């Protein structure tokens, strides 16, 4: 079993009071890797995450200082499962078809931007937005995600409310 912690929209700057909740750090310690779907804002959080677990991230619209360090899109494969990662997917209307064009071979597409948690299946592809663990905006809870993979399949996925 391979476990990923999925984050997005943390909007953290070094020296500011916002921090990842202890529950997120605990999950990271028990994960095999971390995926961050953009809007990290400052590279210090990526350094902190990478000190604990391998961390893969994409560029968000607020990641101007990370522009030369992070890709806009990323494709990963763990435990036989292909995962696409992107920050913005555009409007809700047409999202599933648009994401399928971008990542036709991926079983999971992780995204962020809206701060709205989402775990929806579309034609065999899981669209997964973990929400934000630090800036819930119009959502009732801060949140992050966990995805477990096993032998080429998605064994479990969860939006964890904080």
N, C-alpha and C positions, 0 to 999 in steps of 0.2 A: 504494500500500500504506500502510495506517495501522497503527501499532503502539502497543499499550497495555502498560504495566507494571501488573500487578495485585498489590496487597498486601492483607493483612488481619492483624489481631491482632499489631500491632507492640508494643503495650504500652510506649510510651516516654514518659518524663517528662523535662522539661528539667532539666539539672544532674545527671542520673543517668548511670552509665557505659554503659548499653546504647545501641548505635548501629546504624544500618542498615549491613550489610556493603558493602564497596567494590564488589562485583559488582552489588549492587542499584543503587547510585548510577550505575554505568556504564550499566546498562540504562536507567535513567531518562533519562540524557543522550541516549540513542539512540532514545527513544520520542517519540511525538507527544503523549501524555497519560498520566496515572496515574489508576487507580481504586483507592481504599482502601475495603475492605468492613468498616470499623469496628474498634473497640477500638484507636483511635489513642492514647487516654488524655489527651494534652496537645496543645494546638494548635500547639506549636512545630514539630513534625514536618510538619504540613500547610503551615506557612509556608515551611519549608525546601524541601519538594517543589515548592510553587507558585512558588518563586523560580527553579526550573529548567524545569518543565513545567506546563501546566494540570493541576490535580488535582481530582478529584471524589470525595467521601467521604460515607459514611452513618454514622449514630450506632450505636455498639456499646453493649453492656450495661455496659462500664466507662468510657464516655465522659461521665461526669456533668458535668464542667466544660464540655463542648461541647454540652450539651443544647439550648441556644437557637441554636446555629450550624449544626447538621447535621440533615438530614432522616432519618427512619427508613428511607425507601425512596426510590429515585431511578431515573428512566428517562432514558437517554441514547441518542442515535443518532449514529453515526460511520460514514462511508463506506457508508451505506445499511443498516447493521446496528443493530437495536434491542437495547439492553443494559439489563437490570434489575439493580439493586444493592440488597442487603439484608444485614444482619449475620447474623441468626439465621433459620434455616429450620425449626426444630423437629426433631422426631425423624426418624430415617432412614425409618421406616415412613410411607409416604404423602407423603414429601417432594416427589417429582416432581409429583404431582397438586396439592399445596398451592401450590407455586411457580408452576405453570402458571395457577392461579386468580389469583394475585397479579400475574403478568406475562404475560398471554395472548398479547401481540403480540411479545414479546421472543425473539430467537434465542439470546441468552446471558443467563444469570442468574448473577451473581457474588455469592458469599456468603462468610462467614467463621465465626467463633465456635468451631468445633470444633478448630481448628489442624490439621485433617487434610486434606491435599491431596485434591482430587477433580476429575476431568474426565470427566463422564458424559453421554452423550446419552440423552435421554428424549423420544420422539415429536418429533424434530426440534429440540429445545431443549437447548443445552449448559448443564449445571449445573457451575459452575467455582468451586472453592475453592482459592486459591493456597497454603494452609497459612500458616505464619508464618516470616518471615525472621529473627526474633529470639527466639522462644520456642516451640520445637518440641514441648514437653510429651512426650506418649507416642510421638511420631513419630520415625523413625530419622534424619531430616534436617530442618534448617531449609529453607524454600523460599519461592519467590515465583512469580508467573505472568507469562507473556507471551502476548498474543493479537494476531494480525495479521488485519486486515480488508481486503477488496478487492472493490470493485464489488458491494456488497450480500451478500457471503458471508464466512464465517469461513475465511480462507486457512490459518491455522495457530494452534494453541494448545499451550502447553507449560507444564508444572510444572518449574521450574528448581530442582534440588537444590543446596544450598549446602554 
